[in-house]
Amino acid sequence: MATKVLDVLVVEMLGDIGKLHDQVDSLKAELPAILAQMQKLIDAQNANANVPADTAQRELRYYIGEEIQRISETVQQTRDTVISDLVGDARDTVNHQLRRMEGESKRAFDASAEVFRDSVTQSVRVAEARALETMKGLCQDLKNRIGEIRAEKWKSERLAMISACAATGLLVGIAAVGILR
C-alpha cells in the first residue's frame, strides 16, 4: 500500500516538474521574440542617434548577453527552488502517509492477534474437553478389563483349588488304601 502511495506521489511530482519544464521551454521560445523587439527598439534608437552603429551594436549585444545570462540564472534558480519545494512536499506527504499506514497496520495486526488468541484459547478448551472425555472412556475401559481379568483369575484359581483338593483326596484315598492293605 505504501508503495502505491509513493508511486502516486512520484507521478504527481514528475507531472509538476514536467509543467515547470514546459514553462521554461515556453520562456525560451518567447526570448527570441523579446530580443527581436529589443533589437528593433535599439535599431530605432540607433537610427535616431548620432552614435556609430558598431558601438551601439556592441553595447546592445553586450547588454542582451548580460540580460540573457541573468534570465537564464533566474530560470535555473526558479527551477531549482520549485524542484526542491516539490521534493520536500513529496517527502512530507510520503512520511505522513507512512506514519498513518504504520498506525493502521498496527491496529489491524493487534485486531488479528486478538482474534488469533481467542481462536487458540477456544481450540485449547475444545482439545481439553475431548482429551478429558477420551481419558474418562479409557479409564472406564481399564476398569472393565481389570474386572474381567479378576473374574478370569478367580475362575482359574477355583479350578486349581478344586483340582488340588481332588488330587489331595485321591492321594489320601490311595494312601489310606495302601495303609489298610
C-alpha positions as a printed Julia matrix, in Angstrom:
181×3 Matrix{Float64}:
   0.0      0.0     0.0
   2.83     2.38    0.89
   4.44     1.65   -2.49
   1.24     2.66   -4.32
   1.01     5.92   -2.38
   4.69     6.62   -3.06
   4.2      5.81   -6.76
   1.23     8.21   -6.96
   3.25    10.95   -5.27
   6.22    10.4    -7.57
   3.95    10.55  -10.64
   2.36    13.74   -9.33
   5.79    15.27   -8.65
   7.02    14.31  -12.13
   3.91    15.94  -13.61
   4.68    19.16  -11.73
   8.32    19.05  -12.88
   7.08    18.49  -16.44
   4.87    21.59  -16.19
   7.83    23.6   -14.91
   9.95    22.29  -17.78
   7.24    23.3   -20.26
   7.14    26.8   -18.76
  10.93    27.1   -19.1
  10.69    25.86  -22.7
   7.96    28.39  -23.47
  10.12    31.12  -21.93
  12.98    30.02  -24.19
  10.57    30.25  -27.13
   9.49    33.76  -26.11
  13.04    35.03  -25.59
  13.84    35.42  -29.31
  10.67    37.48  -29.79
  11.59    39.67  -26.8
  15.13    40.03  -28.08
  13.82    40.89  -31.53
  11.64    43.62  -30.03
  14.6     44.92  -28.07
  16.69    44.86  -31.25
  14.01    46.86  -33.09
  13.94    49.42  -30.32
  17.7     49.66  -30.31
  17.81    49.88  -34.09
  15.23    52.66  -33.96
  17.24    54.46  -31.28
  20.45    53.98  -33.26
  18.86    55.36  -36.36
  17.89    58.5   -34.43
  21.14    58.83  -32.54
  24.42    60.17  -33.83
  26.28    57.18  -32.41
  28.24    54.98  -34.72
  26.33    51.78  -35.47
  29.16    49.43  -34.48
  29.47    50.89  -30.98
  25.71    50.73  -30.39
  25.53    47.16  -31.67
  28.41    46.09  -29.46
  26.81    47.68  -26.42
  23.46    46.2   -27.37
  24.94    42.73  -27.8
  26.74    43.05  -24.5
  23.53    44.23  -22.81
  21.49    41.45  -24.44
  24.12    38.86  -23.46
  24.02    40.07  -19.85
  20.21    40.02  -19.84
  20.12    36.53  -21.31
  22.65    35.37  -18.69
  20.61    36.97  -15.88
  17.35    35.48  -17.21
  18.99    32.02  -17.54
  20.3     32.22  -13.96
  16.87    33.32  -12.71
  15.18    30.47  -14.59
  17.71    27.97  -13.19
  17.25    29.29   -9.64
  13.46    29.2   -10.01
  13.56    25.67  -11.38
  15.88    24.52   -8.56
  13.63    26.17   -5.94
  10.49    24.6    -7.4
  12.1     21.16   -7.59
  13.39    21.47   -4.02
   9.93    22.54   -2.82
   8.29    19.66   -4.71
  10.75    17.12   -3.3
  10.21    18.49    0.24
   6.43    18.41   -0.17
   6.58    14.89   -1.6
   8.84    13.75    1.26
   6.49    15.28    3.84
   3.45    13.69    2.2
   5.13    10.29    1.94
   6.27    10.44    5.58
   2.78    11.46    6.71
   1.17     8.63    4.72
   3.79     6.19    6.0
   3.08     7.12    9.64
  -0.67     6.84    9.0
  -0.28     3.44    7.34
   2.01     2.2    10.13
  -0.7      3.11   12.64
  -3.38     1.37   10.57
  -1.13    -1.69   10.15
  -0.52    -1.87   13.9
  -4.25    -1.63   14.64
  -5.01    -4.33   12.06
  -2.24    -6.55   13.45
  -3.48    -6.06   17.02
  -7.04    -6.94   15.96
  -5.79   -10.04   14.1
  -3.67   -11.07   17.1
  -6.7    -10.78   19.38
  -8.83   -12.91   17.03
  -5.98   -15.44   16.8
  -5.58   -15.53   20.59
  -9.33   -16.07   21.03
  -9.29   -18.86   18.41
  -6.33   -20.58   20.07
  -7.98   -20.3    23.5
 -11.2    -21.81   22.14
  -9.25   -24.59   20.39
  -7.39   -25.41   23.63
 -10.69   -25.6    25.53
 -12.16   -27.95   22.91
  -8.99   -30.09   22.93
  -9.02   -30.25   26.75
 -12.67   -31.34   26.76
 -12.02   -34.02   24.14
  -8.92   -35.26   25.97
 -10.89   -35.44   29.25
 -13.68   -37.42   27.59
 -11.15   -39.74   25.96
  -9.38   -40.29   29.28
 -12.69   -41.0    31.03
 -13.52   -43.58   28.35
 -10.08   -45.17   28.65
 -10.38   -45.31   32.44
 -13.79   -46.98   32.2
 -12.43   -49.48   29.68
  -9.5    -50.18   32.0
 -11.83   -50.75   34.99
 -13.94   -53.11   32.9
 -10.87   -55.04   31.72
  -9.48   -55.26   35.28
 -12.85   -56.69   36.39
 -12.74   -59.22   33.55
  -9.18   -60.22   34.42
 -10.1    -60.65   38.11
 -13.1    -62.79   37.2
 -10.93   -64.93   34.92
  -8.23   -65.16   37.6
 -10.71   -66.43   40.21
 -12.11   -68.95   37.78
  -8.6    -70.28   37.16
  -7.78   -70.28   40.87
 -11.04   -72.09   41.76
 -10.31   -74.7    39.15
  -6.77   -75.09   40.52
  -8.11   -75.38   44.09
 -10.69   -77.96   43.07
  -8.01   -79.86   41.17
  -5.66   -79.66   44.19
  -8.41   -80.87   46.53
  -9.31   -83.68   44.16
  -5.67   -84.67   43.79
  -5.14   -84.45   47.55
  -8.27   -86.5    48.16
  -7.12   -89.05   45.61
  -3.7    -89.3    47.22
  -5.21   -89.58   50.68
  -7.54   -92.28   49.37
  -4.66   -94.15   47.7
  -2.52   -93.79   50.83
  -5.41   -95.0    53.0
  -5.96   -97.98   50.73
  -2.24   -98.64   50.85
  -2.18   -98.4    54.62
  -5.24  -100.52   55.09
  -3.98  -103.32   52.95
